[in-house]
Amino acid sequence: MEKRLKFIDKYLTLWIGLAMILGVGIGYFFPGVKEVHNSFTFSDTNILLAIGLLVMMYPPLTKVNYQLLPKALGNKKILVISILLNWVIGPILMFILAVIFLKHEPELMAGFLLIGIARCIAMVLVWNDLAGGNREYATLLVAMNSIFQLLTYGVLAWLFIEILPPYFGIQSIQIEVPFITVVSSVGIYLGIPFAAGILSRMLLIKAKGADWFNRVYVKAISPLTLYALLFTIVFMFSLKGEHVIQLPNQVLIVAIPLFIYFMVMFLVSFFINKKLGISYEENAAVSFTATGNNFELAIAVAIAIFGIESAQAFAGVIGPLIEVPALLLLVKLSLYFKKNYAK
């Protein structure tokens, strides 16, 4: 039986679009919103926004079963392929597209790259299930990506945004990203919810059992990610009310290379795995894991480093706006490939 996407997930692009419009409307008709923002800001950190970003990251990191990690090391072929696709090919492909499409938009380029190096740890399980992929392998790879992300995201962000652009003729990029700033931001917005997720999982499963945890607790906290994401978007766009005319053009500038990235990354992953003789179910798990991105982390880090009104943070929001329809299209494509997979 073909699985269907939940109503709230299926129309995520719509909710994000409405949140953008609502935010712009608030900023345009109530310019005093900036004073509200400033009243909750201490040492360049908005307390309300920081809480929202941490809440946004908590549910997906709590859902991951990290006890499966040792099992992920068992299949060396899939392990190596997944690492190469997620942490080498994916970021390099995103960087190439950034150079081609965003060379003259350095701020948007930085936000775009933050999406590229943030590997998916949440929605990938949804796409994998819809495509009939191996759920256990997808969960194993998500657990592995969570650990890799915690260890490498800060280094990759600094490398791709601060170090590499000048070597590709992007001398106009006037962005200084101190390494310590990147690492500390990742430590806060990934490290804190990561630790809270593991602690919650351990204590609640011990107290209530795994069945209660997965059936009751996970179900209860899952909507928090969407609520916090929409709050962040409304807040962000309320500060852009006067720039409403520029927004459609900026969305398009980021959306085109992002859509190309999703299409190319999935097809490259899928056909590499097929060539290596990996079964369809495991192939789908690896390919969707390599294609999706952790836009929650990209948004959180962009805001922490560059500020809520920055073009970098704006680019991060375009991630989920484009990812949902693009990945739904790829689910259909994957199911089409499945019919003739053995041939």
C-alpha positions as CSV (number, residue, x, y, z in Angstrom):
1,M,0.0,0.0,0.0
2,E,1.4,3.4,-1.0
3,K,2.2,5.6,2.0
4,R,0.9,9.1,2.2
5,L,2.5,12.2,3.7
6,K,0.8,13.7,6.7
7,F,-1.3,16.8,6.0
8,I,0.9,19.1,8.0
9,D,4.1,17.9,6.3
10,K,2.6,17.8,2.8
11,Y,1.7,21.4,2.9
12,L,4.9,22.6,4.7
13,T,5.8,24.8,1.8
14,L,2.4,26.5,2.1
15,W,2.8,27.1,5.8
16,I,6.2,28.6,5.3
17,G,4.9,30.9,2.5
18,L,2.1,32.1,4.7
19,A,4.5,32.7,7.5
20,M,6.7,34.8,5.2
21,I,3.6,36.9,4.1
22,L,2.4,37.3,7.7
23,G,5.8,38.4,8.8
24,V,6.2,40.9,6.0
25,G,2.7,42.2,6.7
26,I,3.5,42.7,10.4
27,G,6.7,44.5,9.5
28,Y,5.1,46.7,6.9
29,F,2.0,47.8,8.9
30,F,3.6,47.7,12.3
31,P,7.2,49.1,12.0
32,G,7.4,49.2,15.8
33,V,8.1,45.5,15.8
34,K,11.8,46.3,15.6
35,E,11.6,47.9,19.0
36,V,10.0,44.8,20.4
37,H,12.9,42.8,18.9
38,N,15.4,45.1,20.5
39,S,13.8,44.9,23.9
40,F,14.5,41.2,24.0
41,T,18.0,41.4,22.7
42,F,21.0,41.2,25.0
43,S,24.6,41.1,23.8
44,D,23.5,40.7,20.1
45,T,21.3,37.7,21.1
46,N,17.5,37.8,21.0
47,I,16.3,35.7,23.8
48,L,13.0,34.8,22.3
49,L,14.6,33.8,19.0
50,A,17.3,31.8,20.7
51,I,14.7,29.8,22.6
52,G,12.7,29.2,19.4
53,L,15.8,27.9,17.6
54,L,16.7,25.5,20.4
55,V,13.1,24.3,20.5
56,M,13.2,23.8,16.7
57,M,16.3,21.6,16.9
58,Y,15.2,19.5,19.9
59,P,12.5,17.1,18.4
60,P,14.5,15.8,15.5
61,L,17.6,15.1,17.6
62,T,15.4,13.4,20.3
63,K,13.9,11.0,17.7
64,V,17.3,9.5,16.7
65,N,18.1,6.1,18.2
66,Y,21.8,6.5,18.8
67,Q,22.1,2.9,20.1
68,L,21.9,1.8,16.5
69,L,25.2,3.4,15.6
70,P,27.3,0.3,16.2
71,K,25.2,-1.5,13.7
72,A,25.8,1.2,11.1
73,L,29.4,0.3,11.1
74,G,28.6,-3.3,10.1
75,N,28.0,-2.7,6.4
76,K,31.2,-1.1,5.4
77,K,30.2,-0.5,1.7
78,I,27.0,1.5,2.6
79,L,28.9,3.3,5.4
80,V,31.7,4.5,3.1
81,I,29.2,5.5,0.3
82,S,27.0,7.4,2.7
83,I,30.0,9.3,4.2
84,L,31.3,10.2,0.7
85,L,27.9,11.3,-0.5
86,N,27.0,13.3,2.6
87,W,30.3,14.8,3.6
88,V,32.3,15.1,0.4
89,I,30.1,15.0,-2.8
90,G,27.1,16.9,-1.3
91,P,29.0,19.9,0.1
92,I,31.3,20.1,-3.0
93,L,28.2,20.1,-5.4
94,M,26.6,22.8,-3.3
95,F,29.8,24.9,-3.4
96,I,30.0,24.5,-7.2
97,L,26.4,25.6,-7.7
98,A,27.0,28.5,-5.3
99,V,30.0,29.7,-7.4
100,I,28.0,29.4,-10.6
101,F,24.8,31.0,-9.5
102,L,25.6,33.2,-6.4
103,K,29.1,34.5,-7.2
104,H,27.9,38.1,-7.2
105,E,25.6,37.6,-4.1
106,P,28.1,36.7,-1.4
107,E,25.7,37.0,1.5
108,L,23.1,34.7,-0.1
109,M,26.0,32.4,-1.1
110,A,27.0,32.0,2.5
111,G,23.5,31.1,3.6
112,F,23.2,28.7,0.7
113,L,26.4,27.0,1.7
114,L,25.2,26.6,5.3
115,I,22.3,24.6,3.9
116,G,24.6,22.4,1.8
117,I,26.8,21.3,4.7
118,A,23.8,20.6,7.0
119,R,22.9,17.0,6.3
120,C,19.3,15.8,6.9
121,I,18.5,14.2,10.2
122,A,14.7,14.5,10.4
123,M,12.5,14.7,7.2
124,V,14.7,12.1,5.5
125,L,12.8,9.4,7.4
126,V,9.6,10.6,5.9
127,W,10.9,10.7,2.3
128,N,12.5,7.3,2.8
129,D,9.2,5.7,4.0
130,L,7.2,7.2,1.2
131,A,9.7,5.8,-1.4
132,G,9.6,2.3,0.2
133,G,13.2,2.5,1.4
134,N,14.7,0.5,4.2
135,R,13.6,2.3,7.4
136,E,16.3,0.6,9.6
137,Y,19.1,1.8,7.3
138,A,17.7,5.3,7.1
139,T,17.6,5.5,10.9
140,L,21.2,4.2,11.1
141,L,22.4,6.8,8.7
142,V,20.5,9.6,10.4
143,A,22.2,8.6,13.7
144,M,25.6,8.6,12.0
145,N,24.9,12.0,10.4
146,S,23.9,13.5,13.7
147,I,27.3,12.6,15.2
148,F,29.2,13.7,12.1
149,Q,27.3,17.0,12.1
150,L,28.2,17.8,15.7
151,L,31.9,17.1,15.0
152,T,32.3,18.6,11.5
153,Y,29.7,21.3,10.8
154,G,31.7,24.2,12.4
155,V,34.8,23.3,10.5
156,L,33.0,22.8,7.1
157,A,31.1,26.1,7.6
158,W,34.4,28.0,8.2
159,L,36.1,26.2,5.3
160,F,33.4,26.8,2.6
161,I,32.5,30.3,3.6
162,E,35.7,31.9,4.8
163,I,38.6,29.9,3.2
164,L,37.6,28.5,-0.2
165,P,35.8,31.4,-2.0
166,P,38.9,33.5,-2.7
167,Y,40.5,30.6,-4.5
168,F,37.6,30.6,-7.0
169,G,37.8,34.3,-7.9
170,I,35.2,35.4,-5.3
171,Q,37.3,38.3,-4.0
172,S,34.3,40.5,-3.5
173,I,33.0,38.3,-0.6
174,Q,33.3,40.7,2.3
175,I,32.4,38.1,5.0
176,E,34.7,37.4,7.9
177,V,33.6,34.3,9.8
178,P,35.9,33.7,12.8
179,F,36.4,30.0,13.4
180,I,35.5,30.3,17.1
181,T,32.2,32.1,16.2
182,V,31.1,29.2,14.0
183,V,32.1,26.5,16.4
184,S,30.5,28.2,19.4
185,S,27.2,28.8,17.4
186,V,27.1,25.1,16.4
187,G,27.9,24.1,20.0
188,I,24.9,26.1,21.3
189,Y,22.3,25.4,18.6
190,L,23.3,21.8,17.8
191,G,25.2,20.8,21.0
192,I,22.5,21.8,23.5
193,P,19.5,20.2,21.8
194,F,21.7,17.2,21.0
195,A,22.6,16.6,24.6
196,A,19.0,17.3,25.7
197,G,17.7,14.8,23.1
198,I,20.0,12.0,24.3
199,L,19.2,12.7,27.9
200,S,15.5,12.8,27.3
201,R,15.6,9.6,25.4
202,M,17.6,7.7,28.0
203,L,15.7,8.9,31.0
204,L,12.2,8.6,29.6
205,I,12.7,5.2,28.0
206,K,14.1,4.0,31.3
207,A,11.1,5.4,33.2
208,K,8.3,4.8,30.8
209,G,9.6,2.3,28.2
210,A,10.4,2.5,24.5
211,D,6.9,2.0,23.3
212,W,5.5,5.0,25.4
213,F,8.5,7.1,24.3
214,N,8.0,6.5,20.6
215,R,4.2,6.4,20.6
216,V,3.4,9.2,23.1
217,Y,6.3,11.5,23.8
218,V,7.8,11.7,20.3
219,K,4.3,12.3,18.8
220,A,3.7,15.1,21.4
221,I,7.0,17.0,20.7
222,S,7.1,16.5,16.9
223,P,5.0,19.6,16.1
224,L,7.3,21.8,18.1
225,T,9.8,21.9,15.2
226,L,7.2,23.3,12.8
227,Y,5.8,25.8,15.4
228,A,9.3,27.1,16.2
229,L,10.3,27.2,12.5
230,L,7.1,29.3,11.7
231,F,7.7,31.6,14.7
232,T,11.3,32.2,13.5
233,I,10.2,32.9,9.9
234,V,7.4,35.3,11.0
235,F,9.9,37.0,13.4
236,M,12.6,37.2,10.7
237,F,10.3,38.6,7.9
238,S,8.6,41.1,10.3
239,L,12.0,42.9,10.2
240,K,12.0,42.9,6.4
241,G,8.7,44.8,5.8
242,E,10.3,47.7,3.9
243,H,12.2,45.2,1.6
244,V,9.1,43.5,0.4
245,I,9.7,44.4,-3.3
246,Q,13.2,42.7,-3.2
247,L,12.0,39.5,-1.7
248,P,10.6,37.6,-4.7
249,N,13.9,38.2,-6.7
250,Q,16.0,37.0,-3.8
251,V,13.8,33.8,-3.4
252,L,14.3,33.0,-7.0
253,I,18.1,33.6,-6.9
254,V,18.4,30.9,-4.2
255,A,15.6,28.6,-5.3
256,I,17.0,27.8,-8.7
257,P,20.4,26.4,-7.6
258,L,18.8,24.7,-4.6
259,F,16.3,22.9,-6.8
260,I,19.2,21.8,-9.1
261,Y,21.1,20.6,-6.1
262,F,18.3,18.3,-4.9
263,M,17.8,16.8,-8.4
264,V,21.4,16.2,-9.2
265,M,22.3,15.0,-5.7
266,F,19.6,12.4,-5.7
267,L,20.3,11.1,-9.2
268,V,24.0,10.9,-8.6
269,S,23.5,9.0,-5.3
270,F,20.8,6.7,-6.8
271,F,22.8,5.6,-9.8
272,I,26.1,5.2,-8.0
273,N,24.4,2.9,-5.5
274,K,22.6,1.0,-8.3
275,K,25.9,0.6,-10.1
276,L,27.5,-0.9,-7.0
277,G,24.7,-3.5,-6.7
278,I,22.9,-2.1,-3.6
279,S,19.3,-3.2,-3.3
280,Y,16.5,-0.6,-4.0
281,E,15.4,-0.4,-0.4
282,E,18.9,0.4,0.9
283,N,19.6,2.6,-2.1
284,A,16.5,4.7,-1.3
285,A,17.7,5.1,2.3
286,V,21.2,6.2,1.3
287,S,20.0,8.5,-1.6
288,F,17.4,10.4,0.4
289,T,19.8,10.7,3.4
290,A,22.4,12.3,1.0
291,T,19.9,14.5,-0.7
292,G,17.9,16.1,2.1
293,N,19.3,18.9,4.3
294,N,19.0,20.0,7.9
295,F,17.5,23.4,7.2
296,E,16.7,23.9,10.9
297,L,20.4,23.9,11.7
298,A,21.3,26.1,8.7
299,I,18.8,28.7,9.8
300,A,19.9,28.6,13.5
301,V,23.6,29.0,12.6
302,A,23.0,31.7,10.0
303,I,21.0,33.8,12.5
304,A,23.6,33.2,15.3
305,I,26.5,34.2,13.1
306,F,25.1,36.9,10.8
307,G,21.9,38.1,12.5
308,I,18.2,37.6,12.0
309,E,18.0,40.4,9.4
310,S,20.8,39.0,7.3
311,A,20.6,37.7,3.7
312,Q,22.4,34.5,5.0
313,A,19.4,33.8,7.3
314,F,17.0,34.6,4.5
315,A,18.7,32.1,2.3
316,G,18.4,29.4,5.0
317,V,14.6,29.9,5.0
318,I,14.4,29.2,1.3
319,G,15.7,25.7,2.1
320,P,12.5,24.1,3.4
321,L,10.4,26.2,1.0
322,I,12.1,24.4,-1.9
323,E,13.0,21.1,-0.3
324,V,9.5,19.9,0.4
325,P,8.1,20.0,-3.2
326,A,11.5,18.9,-4.6
327,L,11.7,15.9,-2.4
328,L,8.1,15.0,-3.0
329,L,8.9,15.0,-6.8
330,L,11.9,12.8,-6.1
331,V,9.8,10.3,-4.1
332,K,7.6,9.9,-7.2
333,L,10.8,9.5,-9.4
334,S,12.2,7.0,-7.0
335,L,9.0,4.9,-7.1
336,Y,9.2,5.0,-10.9
337,F,12.8,3.8,-10.9
338,K,11.7,1.0,-8.5
339,K,9.5,-0.6,-11.2
340,N,12.5,-1.3,-13.4
341,Y,15.2,-1.5,-10.7
342,A,16.3,-5.1,-11.3
343,K,16.6,-4.7,-15.0
